[in-house]
Amino acid sequence: MEQAEIGLIGLGVMGSNLALNIAEKGNRIAVFNRTPARTGEFYEEAGSLKDNIVPCETIEDFVAAIRPPRPIIIMIKAGAPVDEQMALLEPHLQQNDIMIDAGNANFRDTMRRFDALKDSGLTFIGMGVSGGEEGARHGPSIMVGGTEASWKRVEKVLTSIAAQYHGEPCVAWLGENGAGHFVKTIHNGIEYADMQMIAEIYGILRDGLKMDAAEIAAVFAGWNRGRLNSYLIEITAKVLEAADPIGGRPIVDMILDKAGQKGTGKWSVIEAQNMGVPATAIEAAVAARSISALKDEREAAEKVLGLPAVPPLAVSDKAAFIKDLENALLAAKIGAYAQGFAVMAAASREFGWSLPMPTIAKIWRAGCIIRSQFLDEITTAFTRDPHVANLIVTPAFAAMVRETDGALRRVVSTAVLGGLPVPALAAALGYFDSYRRGRGTANIIQAQRDFFGAHGFDRIDGADSHHGPWGSGLGTGAA
Ligand code: NDP
């Protein structure tokens, strides 16, 4: 029998859709699942794609079915299960076979796994896949990290299944070891910020302007035809339009306001902090999910404190304010993306990856959850200047910030005065205001640090004295 071009382990939501996508694009694929009944079920459901699928009940049969050097996608629950699965697979593999973890791994685990296989003759790819179930089935965005040789072995298959943006495939090799999973993590961090900012704008429309779900849906649908055009804005309009099958009210009004999280947002923030890169909009978004989870505490606090005693939102011209909301969302989004790309630039230096910024923006233009027209503009900006310090100082984005930050300022101040929480929007505004100010206020922090801890400071005139005239208070020893 003809050998399969690739193998896949894990026929859950993502794995089964990815396998069908691979088969549909004319690639023969061997599949295996820990629970064999699922393999049979999957095969039966594959219909006309069965011809390209080799269902296997044992690891031995599975490995034998794949053409060496064997690329094997592992698409299972992230964490310890991946280590367990790799350990079960390894004794059956041969020189140059490639284990590909396509789940949402922490890139530090990917680096560890990559290093652990170094002397075994086997190789490892950490592959970020975005687009959810639909993307996996019809074209995800794929971020690959590993050796260039292992990428060459899988390039053709992955290119055939990736999403396309105007004919360009949304897949790329981004660098060695953890590069692919790192970029996927930051993709998700940006996604957290994007979603939180949309939620804050929704809050202003719902609680500030007292609009109902249908009216808010129309606002988002309108924005999706403009500069905010993106998958997340599109689905926001759609979810706001949907009716509850039980009772017929808007389904969003029936959904508990407690958001889940699986870790990629938190990892983005931890890595940003580790490298000293400000990612305040992403941090605010992760914290907002954590606050959302404290539902009982929030309800109890509302009983004790009450909602802020403030007048209704001061909006005299509703249409003009909604235009401000659109521009504010665009400005804040620029801040979040600038932060995400700055984190990737720092990681690229820290881990020696040479992450290609224009390529990353390119492969996010379609297939993934943050796909948007806006990413095409980011691609152009980074193509013109791949090593720019920050997206917001590229000519195109600097012009956009200058055009829209006034709206962000008006929206944040109106919301704050109206007692509505806008932590991610405010974080983006604070980021712009701090980043663009040549003379900040850290001189006072340096003076304080020197006063209590003799930490010293640099002088603006370059003169020699590096401690202040604090007298007996100097260097009392605190950290
Ligand atoms: P599912 O829960 O649908 O499927 C989980 C799969 O993992 C099943 O095939 C299951 O096998 C297998 N599995 C679980 N534990 C083990 C183990 N110890 N050993 C071997 N196999 C095991 O998950 P998803 O398909 O949603 O997610 C898979 C990966 O993809 C995760 O890392 C996830 O974070 C990532 N991902 C998910 C996205 C999504 O939208 N769902 C988007 C992008 C990435 P069995 O049938 O035997 O239980």
Boltz pocket constraint, residues with backbone or C-beta under 6 A from the ligand:
constraints:
  - pocket:
      binder: B
      contacts: [[A, 9], [A, 10], [A, 11], [A, 12], [A, 13], [A, 14], [A, 15], [A, 33], [A, 34], [A, 35], [A, 38], [A, 75], [A, 76], [A, 77], [A, 78], [A, 80], [A, 81], [A, 82], [A, 84], [A, 85], [A, 102], [A, 103], [A, 104], [A, 105], [A, 129], [A, 130], [A, 131], [A, 132], [A, 133]]
      max_distance: 6.0
